[in-house]
Amino acid sequence: MRIFHIAADRLQELPALPQTLPAEGFLWIGTGRRQFEVHLAELQGALQRWVGAPLVDLHVSDLLNTQLPSQFGDTSWYDLMVVRRLAAGSGSQSLFLGAEHGTLASSYQALDAIDTNPVGFAIFDRVLLSVHPTDCQVREHFASRLAQHAQESDLRGGARLPTSPAELMLRMVNHVVDNYLDLRRLLTRHFATLQTELLARRQRSVDWSLIVRSRDALHMLEDICEDQRSAVQEWIDALDEWPAATDATTRRERDLLRVRSRDVLEHIERVLTHVRRLEQSAEAGLQMHFALVGQRTNDIMRTLTVITALFLPMNLITGFFGMNFDGLPLIHTQTGVWIAAGMMGVIALVLGVFFWQRRLLGSSRG
């Protein structure tokens, strides 16, 4: 558990929870899910001292739940935001690189490596409590980033420290959503390789279980993005219902919060659009695969039909001369067999030329 005091231009990491809130700025408490469970009583007591109200038991259960979807909730003294992070798990990069080179066997593990653990935020007026998965790097990333912002000056204001817990929460949520960019490249590469395998003309069998799991992964990501969009939209609606600001500084901070919130919502929309585009691409790949299979079947049936048509006159001739009659022509001459064979050869040659001119022989691509 890490505790930070963030003021206007100063960032200080505290060794323990303070007895009272600092006179200015706000506190950010970043903790892992297990540490949050262990230090729950201490955190609840500190929140009771600071703001006069601890976390609701139901919200505590939500922050400890690893299967909770993205959602937003509010009370009269704090807001709760839960966002499932979209990130590629450890080892998935090398696995998808194997899929890029045509080895789809590693894609099973790559799909399992997609990490969607939730990150929870309790946003008070002057306290931000963030609960992260054990291996989540969001907390460490922002701790180092805020420390860098505190040491550097940026005249444009792009590298300034956050002025409120809500702003820091939005920055972290935006970072969580943007982490999907790496996963998006991996999924794009995976589905491109999968389509190449589906459309390979020499492909004898298709790993349908991998296709089903790939589509399930896309459906899961689409559900996650839709939950994220709903949670952020509810946050924006709640932000509009806050009491009207009384001074210019507060109004400016509210406007910045609205801008950041809409920016996060736009990023989620882009992610959702890309996931749906991948779903359409996967569906188009399946349709092209079935069309290719149908074309192969038609080529085989056409070849068999042409062969049957070539041998049908031969069967007619051999059947005619094979009748059990003594008065058939050519059966008592030494050249009869050669005349019959010549007739069959000429008929086969004529039919072959006819079928070739009609483009019934050879590949249909010609």
Secondary structure as GFF3:
##gff-version 3
##sequence-region A 1 366
A	DSSP	beta_strand	2	6	.	.	.	ID=ss1
A	DSSP	beta_strand	11	14	.	.	.	ID=ss2
A	DSSP	beta_strand	26	32	.	.	.	ID=ss3
A	DSSP	alpha_helix	33	38	.	.	.	ID=ss4
A	DSSP	alpha_helix	40	51	.	.	.	ID=ss5
A	DSSP	alpha_helix	57	64	.	.	.	ID=ss6
A	DSSP	beta_strand	71	74	.	.	.	ID=ss7
A	DSSP	beta_strand	79	84	.	.	.	ID=ss8
A	DSSP	beta_strand	87	88	.	.	.	ID=ss9
A	DSSP	alpha_helix	92	100	.	.	.	ID=ss10
A	DSSP	three_ten_helix	104	106	.	.	.	ID=ss11
A	DSSP	alpha_helix	107	112	.	.	.	ID=ss12
A	DSSP	beta_strand	114	115	.	.	.	ID=ss13
A	DSSP	beta_strand	118	123	.	.	.	ID=ss14
A	DSSP	beta_strand	127	132	.	.	.	ID=ss15
A	DSSP	alpha_helix	138	151	.	.	.	ID=ss16
A	DSSP	alpha_helix	165	178	.	.	.	ID=ss17
A	DSSP	alpha_helix	180	198	.	.	.	ID=ss18
A	DSSP	alpha_helix	208	240	.	.	.	ID=ss19
A	DSSP	alpha_helix	248	321	.	.	.	ID=ss20
A	DSSP	alpha_helix	336	357	.	.	.	ID=ss21
###
